[in-house]
């Protein structure tokens, strides 16, 4: 992409910001008809043209005017036509001014309230697509505002804050939008996008007070009853005066903030003077309004903050980011501090453009992420991970052997011998098959997996260090923090769902050769070279040993071993065999078994099984890398 455009289509005002792909500067807020912040209004003129902005509110050639329609998008189907008319005319203005050039690779990011569902967002996106806009993506205005904050050198917010909870409060003209961001991910709030409270309420109060004091009050009411456009335009003018006053109330403490409007309807214009002083300012904040349920702006805003706090629950925000023109009011900050005393409250120097700039930033970020993920995909599709795992596979085998041998003997061999001693296993030659099943079952237990967790975790750290040689250049190339792809960080950070589970990483099914070898070794220890070591130890073994010696002379050694292993030894004789003898030999057996296992490891393990083991582990590590890449959303810049 060459340019990224952010389109903040608001209910009262709209703005468009533009960012070049290689630019390190702030996104530029474009002027539409010589205004950076353009009134969201359009007029259909007699010649068929569509006029947008302030002129649309009073142009004498208008056959139809519409203003402040965005807030009705979810409740009035006819608003789709209004959005098309305004957005289509704005697109024409951008092409006409040269701020948008055909033939270049451009994309538009359009904002919407956080509470809009994915279905509504897609319907909204299609409107712009059908109008001929370059590729369009619709995202939350609140997320865009936060991205703008994170990219702002003025705020110095950045990657660290995105590992903590953030509440974005976007105060528009018609709605107050809440978005809760945890670890860079937007979390839906019950109040998100549902608080129909905006600065427009105060504008209405100011307008009402001004009309009441106007000598043309009766005539103005008559004009407003016939022209919704003039009413909306005067409300917009009231908004400008209100923002001017509240941006520096100390300056206006002994002055009158005022603006006069000539309502050009009829032969003689009606004069309306908008005035704000301390008394009117207090009325705007605390006057009870019928459409707010006979509550004031102050009351409803504070209640909405408390609802947001209750909806968040446990992890309360550490940063509260304010956006929208109304957020400049010191009263807003004061009310926020009352409900969220532990949060740092910030806003940008131009909060009215935070969303537009943030939308443009999101376009650039998504493009960076696309290229970043392409690099990750190339790494995953290569043989790099498999080679690293294969080079270190013997270390994993040795760690598994060293960790599991003694527990296997204690938890499988001893119980199996006890079962033979109690008569549950009939013959000695049945022990090997029973023992093999018991070892396999034990290897699938949580106990065995938990035992493996530590050595596998340590082994993974070695793998992680080797992987960094390949992941760090990718991170550096796309301005992503190195920790974003550091496998070690995901082995210890509990705040992320994306973790390599060391207990699940080692596929037990691929350790068959270990199980088979271990059975062979344990049978040798338990049954001895003559095949009857179990009954040839202890005091009873003296007599048994004499008998066995005679059998060797009569039958020969091999036949005697077969006969002994297939015979059913009487239960009373078995009871003479002391279990303490086996338990006392566990440490010795474990030590000798490890030595023999390491010998077998040196001799060479089954290549096919090793390949499967490497493939299984590599796939899990690659899957983890993919998930880690998905987590990287905002912290690029």
C-alpha atoms as one frame of an Amber mdcrd trajectory, in Angstrom:
protein
   0.000   0.000   0.000   1.124   3.571  -0.738  -1.303   5.552   1.446  -3.486
   4.727   4.441  -6.626   6.809   5.010  -8.576   7.079   8.248 -12.212   8.190
   7.862 -13.930   9.238  11.096 -17.532   9.693   9.988 -19.157  11.222  13.065
 -22.709  12.224  13.839 -21.924  15.949  14.053 -18.471  16.246  12.472 -16.237
  14.122  10.292 -12.524  14.070   9.527 -10.143  12.272   7.186  -6.489  11.621
   7.976  -3.815  10.295   5.608  -0.512   8.527   6.273   2.153   7.563   3.746
   3.596   4.064   4.119   7.164   5.195   4.855   6.259   8.286   6.860   7.387
   8.733  10.460   5.226  11.821  10.952   1.734  12.155  12.384  -1.056  11.327
   9.927  -2.071  14.479   8.108  -5.652  15.653   8.718  -6.935  16.585   5.260
  -8.943  19.706   4.566 -12.330  19.073   3.011 -13.730  22.312   1.585 -11.082
  24.206   3.580 -12.097  22.588   6.881 -10.215  19.855   8.754 -13.325  19.061
  10.770 -16.295  19.052   8.422 -19.945  19.133   9.515 -21.567  15.772   8.772
 -24.217  17.243   6.514 -25.179  17.025   2.866 -27.578  18.841   0.587 -29.014
  17.709  -2.723 -28.893  20.752  -5.002 -31.201  21.687  -7.871 -28.532  20.835
 -10.458 -28.195  17.289  -9.058 -24.914  17.867  -7.232 -24.410  16.867  -3.616
 -22.913  19.513  -1.338 -21.343  18.506   1.976 -20.166  20.376   5.059 -21.244
  23.694   6.525 -22.506  25.070   3.217 -25.000  22.231   2.951 -26.801  23.605
   6.024 -27.934  26.844   4.391 -27.292  26.747   0.617 -30.374  28.356  -1.039
 -30.313  25.890  -3.976 -30.806  22.859  -1.740 -33.809  20.672  -2.510 -33.058
  18.414   0.441 -30.734  18.663   3.455 -29.646  16.066   5.980 -27.480  16.496
   9.058 -26.571  14.370  12.101 -27.775  11.033  10.727 -24.950   8.655  11.769
 -26.380   8.056  15.269 -29.566   6.621  13.709 -27.773   3.995  11.590 -28.897
   1.094  13.788 -32.512   2.264  14.127 -33.444   3.878  10.805 -32.936   2.041
   7.497 -33.186   5.291   5.533 -29.884   6.424   7.055 -28.057   4.055   4.681
 -29.016   6.459   1.882 -27.720   9.407   3.911 -24.380   7.705   4.581 -24.064
   6.889   0.871 -24.798  10.478  -0.148 -22.339  12.034   2.308 -19.555   9.452
   1.879 -19.920   9.460  -1.917 -19.646  13.245  -2.095 -16.645  13.216   0.261
 -14.898  10.660  -1.970 -15.442  13.019  -4.910 -13.948  15.908  -2.929 -10.824
  13.865  -2.170 -10.314  12.994  -5.840 -11.035  16.580  -6.919  -8.505  18.061
  -4.484  -5.827  15.516  -5.394  -5.647  14.186  -1.841  -6.663  10.799  -3.248
  -5.103   9.672  -6.530  -6.354   6.812  -8.653  -3.779   4.250  -9.681  -1.965
   4.228  -6.344  -2.412   1.454  -3.807  -4.609   3.045  -1.144  -6.847   1.698
   1.579  -9.467   3.234   3.891 -10.067   2.468   7.550 -13.517   3.640   8.611
 -14.490   3.939  12.274 -17.615   2.674  14.008 -18.857   2.507  17.637 -17.308
  -0.298  19.701 -20.748  -1.780  20.342 -21.480  -2.526  16.683 -21.576  -6.242
  15.916 -19.462  -7.848  13.191 -22.569  -8.226  11.022 -23.396  -4.506  11.267
 -19.751  -3.619  10.597 -19.760  -5.701   7.428 -22.989  -4.065   6.208 -21.409
  -0.683   6.893 -18.223  -1.658   5.026 -20.184  -2.725   1.967 -21.681   0.780
   1.682 -18.212   2.252   1.087 -17.128  -0.615  -1.150 -20.130  -0.121  -3.438
 -19.421   3.624  -3.597 -16.052   2.825  -5.190 -13.784   3.463  -2.216 -10.377
   1.751  -2.242 -10.277  -1.397  -0.038 -12.154  -0.615   3.190 -11.918  -2.061
   6.681 -14.241  -1.062   9.520 -12.818  -1.030  13.048 -13.762   0.337  16.449
 -13.327   4.081  16.883 -12.183   3.394  20.443  -9.391   1.100  19.307  -8.370
   3.698  16.739  -8.196   6.328  19.482  -5.981   4.075  21.588  -3.701   3.322
  18.639  -3.398   7.058  18.089  -2.364   7.420  21.724   0.175   4.611  21.487
   1.763   6.175  18.422   1.808   9.655  19.913   5.228  10.909  20.987   3.372
  13.454  23.097   1.793  10.782  25.261   4.709   8.341  25.328   2.273   5.474
  25.932   3.522   2.549  23.744   3.985  -1.206  24.021   4.281  -1.504  27.814
   0.873   0.004  28.533  -0.654  -2.548  26.173   0.209  -5.316  28.593  -2.074
  -3.611  31.092  -5.801  -2.789  31.121  -6.912   0.409  29.373 -10.334   2.047
  29.154 -11.025   4.276  26.161 -13.859   6.782  26.583 -14.894   8.330  23.281
 -17.353  11.176  23.897 -19.098  12.007  20.668 -21.948  14.351  19.929 -24.623
  11.656  20.346 -23.048   8.707  22.154 -20.357   8.006  24.686 -18.476   4.904
  23.634 -16.531   2.725  26.085 -13.915   0.187  25.005 -11.883  -1.945  27.408
  -8.490  -2.990  26.051  -6.537  -5.811  27.706  -3.105  -6.755  26.351  -3.863
  -4.935  23.123  -7.128  -6.856  22.621 -10.495  -5.143  22.716 -12.868  -6.739
  25.227 -16.571  -6.211  24.763 -18.281  -4.281  27.539 -21.971  -4.390  28.263
 -22.063  -0.594  28.053 -19.912  -0.409  24.930 -21.604   1.750  22.321 -24.901
   1.740  24.217 -24.714   5.018  26.146 -26.765   7.499  24.143 -25.193  10.487
  25.786 -23.016  12.968  24.002 -21.972  16.576  23.915 -25.056  17.252  21.813
 -27.137  17.337  25.010 -25.159  20.346  26.230 -25.417  21.922  22.782 -29.214
  21.637  22.962 -29.271  23.264  26.404 -27.058  26.142  25.247 -29.203  26.613
  22.145 -32.381  26.575  24.213 -31.051  29.151  26.671 -29.857  31.361  23.814
 -33.206  31.230  21.981 -35.006  32.042  25.218 -32.980  35.260  25.494 -33.290
  36.199  21.810 -35.696  38.922  20.635 -36.332  36.724  17.549 -37.229  33.695
  19.690 -40.706  33.177  18.225 -39.463  33.424  14.643 -36.524  31.104  15.330
 -38.866  28.465  16.769 -40.962  28.767  13.602 -37.920  28.299  11.362 -36.754
  25.301  13.389 -40.190  23.660  13.144 -39.934  23.767   9.352 -36.190  23.252
   8.897 -34.393  20.489  10.775 -31.218  21.496   8.938 -31.184  24.997  10.439
 -31.817  23.582  13.903 -28.930  21.132  13.497 -26.657  23.824  12.112 -27.372
  26.116  15.084 -26.718  23.200  17.444 -23.395  22.712  15.711 -22.581  26.409
  16.195 -23.543  26.022  19.868 -21.126  23.116  20.062 -18.287  25.285  18.800
 -19.035  27.982  21.384 -19.333  25.381  24.159 -15.969  23.821  23.269 -14.352
  27.245  23.074 -15.579  28.041  26.592 -14.736  24.737  28.245 -11.292  24.546
  26.643 -10.241  27.428  28.920 -12.963  28.330  31.462 -10.512  30.338  33.556
  -9.955  32.682  30.627 -13.702  33.179  30.208 -14.405  33.591  33.917 -14.865
  37.367  33.609 -15.648  37.405  29.883 -18.571  36.359  27.736 -17.945  33.652
  25.150 -20.291  34.495  22.311 -21.121  33.985  18.618 -23.909  35.473  16.500
 -25.635  33.513  13.710 -27.785  34.972  10.943 -30.451  32.420  10.074 -31.101
  33.281   6.423 -34.655  32.053   5.999 -37.082  34.503   4.414 -36.537  38.145
   3.469 -34.932  39.204   6.735 -32.452  36.937   8.584 -33.255  35.988  12.161
 -30.477  36.832  14.600 -29.394  34.288  17.212 -26.642  35.078  19.701 -25.061
  32.159  21.516 -23.633  33.122  24.904 -21.777  31.097  27.532 -20.836  32.300
  30.985 -20.368  30.483  34.276 -24.125  30.279  34.895 -24.929  28.852  31.438
 -21.986  26.434  31.705 -23.389  25.100  34.979 -26.805  24.701  33.334 -25.300
  22.694  30.474 -23.716  20.263  32.909 -26.432  19.948  35.525 -29.793  20.799
  33.938 -32.124  17.786  33.942 -33.198  16.763  30.447 -36.350  14.826  29.621
 -34.730  12.564  27.026 -32.112  11.566  29.611 -34.849  10.373  31.969 -34.944
  13.732  33.779 -31.260  13.459  34.592 -28.408  15.804  33.827 -25.392  15.197
  31.577 -23.239  14.997  34.708 -25.481  12.367  36.314 -25.781  10.133  33.239
 -22.062  10.348  32.400 -21.029   9.453  35.959 -23.519   6.566  36.057 -22.131
   5.284  32.739 -18.595   5.343  34.136 -19.737   3.315  37.159 -21.504   0.812
  34.883 -18.305   0.430  32.874 -16.321  -0.129  36.085 -18.790  -2.819  37.225
 -18.740  -4.471  33.778 -14.933  -4.653  33.829 -14.874  -6.349  37.221 -11.449
  -7.547  38.366  -8.663  -5.832  36.428  -9.565  -2.160  36.530  -7.916   0.140
  33.968  -4.527   1.612  34.732  -4.884   4.090  31.866  -8.052   5.946  30.936
  -7.788   7.535  27.509 -10.259  10.304  26.603 -11.100  11.277  23.067 -13.648
  13.512  21.365 -13.948  17.289  21.554 -15.867  17.200  24.857 -12.944  15.411
  26.522 -11.127  18.752  26.746 -13.445  19.753  29.585 -11.714  19.612  32.965
 -15.044  18.490  34.476 -14.881  15.292  32.399 -11.448  14.458  33.798 -12.645
  15.208  37.317 -15.649  12.868  36.993 -13.459  10.125  35.528 -10.995  10.463
  38.419 -13.834  10.084  40.914 -14.863   6.705  39.461 -11.366   5.488  38.459
  -9.053   7.064  41.068  -6.274   4.543  40.362  -6.112   5.247  36.605  -3.874
   7.702  34.780  -6.167   9.923  32.675  -4.795  11.221  29.376  -5.906  12.593
  26.025  -4.111  13.908  22.970  -3.531  17.584  22.193  -6.191  17.378  19.455
  -8.687  14.794  20.731 -11.159  15.690  17.994  -8.744  14.150  15.456  -7.598
  11.159  17.555  -9.937   8.707  15.854  -9.160   9.792  12.275  -5.415   9.649
  12.922  -5.723   6.343  14.758  -7.644   4.839  11.843  -4.863   5.831   9.444
  -2.293   4.348  11.831  -4.294   1.096  11.949  -3.987   0.788   8.193  -0.227
   1.095   8.327  -0.026  -1.269  11.295  -2.112  -3.913   9.545   0.129  -3.675
   6.487   3.207  -4.099   8.688   1.547  -7.055  10.363   0.701  -8.626   7.027
   4.347  -8.458   5.954   5.470  -9.552   9.421   3.210 -12.611   9.337   4.373
 -13.453   5.814   7.923 -13.616   7.175   6.755 -15.807  10.059   4.927 -18.083
   7.610   8.090 -18.404   5.538  10.055 -19.318   8.651   7.455 -21.910   9.631
   7.242 -23.427   6.137  11.031 -23.784   6.011  12.941 -26.577   7.754  14.553
 -24.238  10.293  12.453 -25.281  13.277  12.686 -28.981  12.413  16.475 -28.793
  12.094  16.827 -27.025  15.459  14.609 -29.618  17.148  16.400 -32.519  15.448
  19.818 -31.177  16.458  18.703 -31.115  20.093  16.492 -34.237  20.105  19.077
 -36.437  21.860  19.193 -33.931  24.733  15.434 -34.339  25.109  15.676 -38.153
  25.084  18.380 -38.102  27.756  16.390 -35.694  29.924  13.288 -37.874  29.595
  15.237 -41.043  30.485  16.927 -39.423  33.456  13.599 -38.136  34.783  11.290
 -41.102  34.176  13.235 -44.315  34.848  12.966 -44.363  38.642   9.259 -43.315
  38.747   8.453 -45.965  36.104  10.116 -48.701  38.129   8.431 -47.552  41.314
   4.979 -47.106  39.766   4.900 -50.065  37.348   7.502 -52.756  38.054   6.879
 -52.960  41.795   3.048 -53.202  41.454   3.384 -55.816  38.665   5.679 -58.004
  40.813   3.230 -57.619  43.679   0.434 -58.795  41.387   2.460 -61.884  40.369
   3.247 -62.561  44.037  -0.486 -62.394  44.859  -1.385 -64.768  42.016  -3.013
 -62.198  39.709  -0.351 -62.974  37.073  -0.075 -66.724  36.512   3.326 -67.210
  34.878   6.645 -65.386  34.774   6.566 -65.136  30.986   3.390 -63.032  31.240
   5.135 -60.308  33.192   6.720 -58.647  30.145   3.422 -58.018  28.331   1.714
 -56.816  31.515   4.662 -54.583  32.346   4.686 -53.083  28.841   0.995 -52.127
  29.183   1.540 -50.663  32.648   4.508 -48.573  31.510   2.539 -47.280  28.528
  -0.421 -46.416  30.775   1.816 -44.657  33.269   3.449 -42.606  30.524  -0.009
 -41.176  29.736  -0.766 -40.125  33.303  -0.719 -36.528  34.516   1.969 -37.539
  36.980   4.344 -38.618  34.205   3.548 -35.563  32.097   4.108 -33.299  35.095
   7.464 -34.961  35.749   8.402 -34.317  32.116   7.344 -30.664  32.315  10.521
 -29.421  33.970  13.120 -31.115  31.735  11.066 -30.346  28.643  10.723 -26.730
  29.779  14.489 -26.468  30.237  15.006 -28.090  26.855  12.608 -25.589  25.275
  14.724 -22.713  26.564  17.618 -24.080  24.526  15.352 -24.306  21.487  14.115
 -20.749  22.143  17.645 -19.339  22.171  18.408 -21.080  18.881  15.173 -19.763
  17.349  15.990 -16.173  18.309  18.718 -16.165  15.662  15.891 -16.374  13.110
  13.037 -14.473  14.836  14.966 -11.396  16.004  15.790 -10.199  12.454  12.089
 -10.521  11.556  11.077  -8.440  14.575  13.730  -5.825  13.803  12.610  -5.603
  10.176   9.013  -4.838  11.158   9.584  -2.788  14.323   8.109  -5.493  16.535
   9.529  -5.863  20.074  11.833  -8.901  20.247   9.856 -10.275  23.185   6.820
 -10.725  20.922   8.397 -13.865  19.410  10.514 -14.958  22.371   9.447 -18.505
  23.166  10.966 -18.225  26.636   8.634 -15.375  27.576   5.642 -17.572  26.829
   6.933 -20.294  29.104   6.772 -17.992  32.117   4.162 -15.276  31.477   0.798
 -16.259  32.932  -1.167 -13.363  31.483  -1.192 -14.905  28.011  -3.272 -17.868
  26.899  -0.696 -18.652  24.252   1.809 -20.944  25.951   3.846 -23.954  25.015
   2.557 -26.658  27.348   5.648 -28.588  28.343   3.464 -31.409  29.711   1.898
 -31.942  26.282   4.918 -31.170  24.150   6.641 -34.577  24.332   4.407 -37.036
  22.390   4.321 -40.183  24.529   3.294 -42.264  21.527   6.655 -41.510  19.927
   8.558 -42.953  22.905   7.606 -46.552  22.048  11.208 -47.579  21.574  11.974
 -46.281  25.057   9.124 -48.308  26.523  10.163 -51.478  24.665  13.799 -51.101
  25.685  12.839 -50.378  29.276  10.633 -53.501  29.481  13.477 -55.640  28.184
  15.892 -54.187  30.725  13.483 -54.490  33.658  12.579 -58.104  32.787  16.275
 -58.910  32.750  16.708 -57.392  36.199  13.611 -58.987  37.672  13.939 -62.475
  36.206  17.733 -62.657  36.009  19.877 -64.598  33.548  18.211 -67.899  34.514
  14.771 -66.398  34.140  13.896 -67.159  37.783  15.591 -64.415  39.836  12.252
 -63.612  41.455  12.170 -66.953  43.251  15.905 -67.366  43.705  16.492 -64.578
  46.254  16.234 -64.516  50.005  16.236 -67.513  52.373  13.615 -69.477  50.359
  15.834 -69.054  47.328  18.534 -71.300  48.803  16.336 -74.409  48.384  14.996
 -73.154  45.064  18.514 -72.547  43.847  19.523 -76.162  44.631  16.514 -77.510
  42.761  17.233 -75.244  39.790  20.823 -76.436  39.650  19.623 -80.040  39.328
  17.181 -79.023  36.553  20.011 -77.351  34.649  21.989 -80.610  34.775  19.011
 -82.707  33.627  17.417 -80.363  31.010  20.167 -77.954  30.046  20.118 -74.209
  30.706  17.878 -73.057  27.829  15.187 -75.682  28.357  15.258 -75.028  32.098
  14.680 -71.264  31.481  11.707 -71.983  29.212  10.303 -74.504  31.708  10.731
 -72.103  34.651   9.127 -69.160  32.919   6.147 -71.248  31.805   5.532 -73.040
  35.072   2.834 -71.953  37.471   4.605 -71.477  40.774   2.395 -72.362  43.728
   0.979 -69.318  45.534   2.440 -70.283  48.955   5.895 -70.374  47.383   5.334
 -66.938  45.821   4.404 -65.525  49.206   7.852 -66.475  50.415   9.288 -63.906
  47.992   9.950 -60.641  49.956   8.696 -57.409  48.289  11.240 -55.483  50.352
  13.936 -57.029  48.173  12.525 -55.320  45.066  11.952 -52.023  46.825  15.513
 -52.037  48.138  16.842 -52.571  44.629  14.883 -49.727  42.981  17.743 -47.205
  43.099  20.235 -49.766  41.809  17.867 -50.935  39.066  17.176 -47.330  38.063
  20.888 -46.526  37.836  21.666 -49.613  35.784  18.576 -49.147  33.626  19.605
 -45.562  32.807  23.073 -46.753  31.851  21.650 -49.402  29.530  19.138 -46.938
  28.055  21.921 -44.478  27.295  23.836 -47.346  25.654  20.821 -48.058  23.433
  20.588 -44.349  22.658  24.196 -44.396  21.478  23.550 -47.515  19.385  20.875
 -45.634  17.496  17.145 -45.213  17.877  14.474 -45.830  15.292  14.844 -43.102
  12.640  11.182 -43.171  11.659  10.057 -42.660  15.253  12.596 -39.859  15.733
  11.351 -38.138  12.599   7.785 -38.304  13.906   8.911 -36.955  17.265  10.726
 -34.036  15.619   7.726 -33.362  13.374   5.245 -33.397  16.288   7.321 -31.062
  18.455   8.156 -28.758  15.547   4.474 -28.422  14.638   3.611 -27.436  18.190
   6.398 -24.844  18.310   5.364 -23.475  14.899   1.743 -23.300  16.044   2.903
 -21.330  19.069   4.862 -18.922  16.851   1.727 -18.391  14.759  -0.352 -17.616
  17.830   2.300 -15.269  19.184   2.290 -13.427  15.858  -1.494 -13.053  16.133
  -1.126 -11.417  19.546   1.021  -8.674  18.004  -1.699  -6.180  17.005  -1.034
  -2.666  18.185   2.549  -2.414  19.448   4.213  -1.535  16.152   5.648   1.891
  15.525
